[in-house]
Amino acid sequence: MRVGIVGGGQLARMLALAAYPLGLRCTVLDPAPDACAGQVAELLQGAYDDPACLSQLAQRVDRVTFDFENVPASTARALVRHIPVFPPPLALEIAQDRLAEKNLFRELGIATPPFSAVDTLAELQAAADTTGLPAILKTRRFGYDGKGQRLLKAAADITPAWDDLAGDIPLILEGFVPFEQEVSILALQDAQGHTAFYPLVRNIHRQGVLRWSHAPCQDSGLQEQARDYATRVLQRLDYIGLLAIEFFVVNGRLLANEMAPRVHNSGHWTIEGAATSQFENHLRAGFGFPLGSTDTIGCSAMVNCLGEMADRPTVLAVADAHYHDYGKPPRPGRKVGHFTLRASDPLTLNQRLASLLPEDLADTLLPPDD
């Protein structure tokens, strides 16, 4: 059996590596001739919306999935007419529009920061009065890793932010949240409605980019709330596959930030830190195989390598460290790989992590008594 993956980045690469032990093979569609997933899977080079390429992909594979949510929704709709697609195209379409995403959360009774649609400068000024400042002006589509966002701290910031982003209308203004931490949940559902959940993950960002994750999050009280929210989304969308939802923690409750209808950066730790990785479970769900256990193996940390890989001998000299090079050329700010650390307890994990975490993140380690 063969799975098609639209998008040939590191997520597709890790999906392909997880597919091999299941007896699955992968064909990746990507416009780049050097897409890093092409190093471990068959690469079909072409545009995501090229009808001939989509026809070739549908003829070669048994199922199709995606490795990022900015694949054109029309691509998903075209493919699903010929071949099963997971997750469903509706999930992809909603996740591509921050307003549609927030409206879905609101419809399902999932708390979010305050938000308003913005199409004109006058609407932005009115939204800022309603939401209050500080607030964040964002593009509704195609923003990721902190791109397409401007922080408004005072009224004087409104017009410059509008001037910067007005070319990317439609926009959305979201109230700034003084959160205590950022967390995410990875949730699964198959075609029969069976669900599974990984433990809540604590995430540390800088300039909108995930730098490292810690699993499991120590606040077990939030786990049930996150599972409840994720279940509402899974059921509403008739979801198949892995879904990630990112939350802010504010005064002991969760506010939904955004969702990703795919395997997720904050779940990379599951490759070594869980009984079944997010990548394998995504494929299991899509092909109707029984879902694997999401139990953790001790506790884990995943650290992104931005711009260039961490020194391999230094990482591998640490006990229970695992090194993942995506095969990408180095470039400032680019996610070129990650490494995972695992330990039996949080204190030992902290000690191992302290020797490898970049200096600018040293203050993000958990306190010793957590």
JOFEN-V618291 format. One record per pair of residues at least 24 apart in sequence whose ideal C-beta (glycine too) atoms are under 6 Angstrom apart, sorted by the first residue. I is the first residue (numbers start at 1). GAP is how many residues later the second one is. D is the distance in whole Angstrom. If there is no record, write none. Layout:
I | GAP | D
I | GAP | D
//
This chain:
1 | 61 | 5
2 | 59 | 4
2 | 60 | 6
3 | 58 | 6
3 | 60 | 5
4 | 53 | 5
4 | 57 | 4
4 | 60 | 4
5 | 60 | 6
5 | 62 | 6
6 | 60 | 5
6 | 65 | 5
7 | 59 | 6
7 | 60 | 4
7 | 61 | 5
8 | 27 | 3
8 | 29 | 4
8 | 30 | 6
9 | 58 | 6
10 | 316 | 4
11 | 56 | 4
11 | 252 | 5
12 | 25 | 4
12 | 55 | 4
13 | 24 | 4
13 | 27 | 6
14 | 265 | 5
15 | 264 | 5
16 | 24 | 5
16 | 25 | 4
18 | 259 | 6
18 | 261 | 4
18 | 262 | 4
19 | 264 | 6
27 | 33 | 5
27 | 34 | 6
29 | 28 | 5
36 | 290 | 5
36 | 291 | 5
36 | 292 | 5
39 | 288 | 5
48 | 24 | 6
48 | 27 | 5
49 | 26 | 6
54 | 24 | 6
54 | 25 | 6
58 | 24 | 4
58 | 25 | 5
63 | 223 | 5
65 | 221 | 6
66 | 196 | 6
69 | 26 | 5
69 | 27 | 6
69 | 191 | 6
69 | 192 | 6
70 | 72 | 6
86 | 154 | 4
86 | 155 | 4
86 | 200 | 4
87 | 152 | 6
87 | 153 | 6
87 | 154 | 4
87 | 174 | 5
90 | 147 | 6
91 | 146 | 5
91 | 170 | 4
92 | 169 | 6
95 | 164 | 6
95 | 166 | 5
96 | 45 | 6
97 | 43 | 5
97 | 44 | 6
98 | 42 | 5
98 | 74 | 5
99 | 41 | 5
99 | 73 | 5
105 | 151 | 5
108 | 124 | 4
110 | 119 | 5
110 | 146 | 5
111 | 144 | 5
112 | 143 | 6
112 | 144 | 5
113 | 61 | 5
113 | 62 | 5
113 | 64 | 5
113 | 142 | 6
114 | 61 | 4
115 | 57 | 6
115 | 59 | 5
116 | 57 | 5
117 | 55 | 6
118 | 53 | 4
118 | 55 | 5
119 | 50 | 6
119 | 51 | 6
121 | 41 | 5
124 | 38 | 6
125 | 33 | 6
127 | 46 | 4
128 | 30 | 6
131 | 42 | 6
131 | 44 | 5
134 | 42 | 4
135 | 38 | 5
135 | 40 | 5
135 | 41 | 5
136 | 38 | 5
136 | 40 | 6
137 | 24 | 5
137 | 34 | 6
137 | 36 | 5
138 | 34 | 5
139 | 29 | 4
140 | 30 | 5
140 | 32 | 5
145 | 63 | 6
145 | 64 | 5
146 | 61 | 5
146 | 62 | 2
146 | 63 | 6
177 | 71 | 5
177 | 73 | 6
179 | 69 | 4
179 | 70 | 6
179 | 71 | 5
180 | 69 | 5
181 | 68 | 5
183 | 34 | 5
183 | 64 | 5
183 | 66 | 6
184 | 60 | 6
184 | 62 | 5
184 | 82 | 4
185 | 41 | 4
185 | 45 | 5
185 | 60 | 6
186 | 58 | 5
186 | 81 | 5
186 | 92 | 6
187 | 43 | 4
187 | 56 | 5
188 | 54 | 5
188 | 93 | 5
188 | 97 | 5
188 | 103 | 6
189 | 45 | 4
189 | 50 | 5
190 | 95 | 4
191 | 49 | 6
191 | 97 | 6
194 | 97 | 6
196 | 95 | 5
196 | 98 | 5
197 | 30 | 5
198 | 96 | 5
200 | 26 | 5
201 | 65 | 5
203 | 63 | 5
204 | 160 | 5
210 | 55 | 5
211 | 93 | 6
211 | 150 | 6
212 | 91 | 4
213 | 53 | 5
213 | 89 | 5
214 | 87 | 5
215 | 54 | 5
215 | 85 | 5
216 | 80 | 6
218 | 152 | 6
225 | 29 | 5
240 | 45 | 6
241 | 41 | 5
241 | 44 | 5
241 | 45 | 5
242 | 36 | 5
242 | 40 | 4
268 | 34 | 5
268 | 70 | 5
269 | 31 | 4
269 | 33 | 4
269 | 71 | 5
272 | 50 | 5
272 | 68 | 5
272 | 70 | 6
273 | 24 | 6
273 | 27 | 3
273 | 69 | 5
298 | 44 | 6
298 | 45 | 6
298 | 46 | 5
299 | 47 | 6
299 | 50 | 5
300 | 40 | 6
300 | 42 | 5
301 | 40 | 5
301 | 48 | 6
301 | 52 | 5
302 | 36 | 6
302 | 38 | 5
303 | 36 | 6
304 | 31 | 6
304 | 34 | 5
305 | 31 | 5
305 | 32 | 4
305 | 33 | 6
306 | 27 | 6
307 | 25 | 5
307 | 26 | 6
309 | 27 | 6
309 | 28 | 5
310 | 29 | 6
315 | 24 | 5
318 | 34 | 5
//
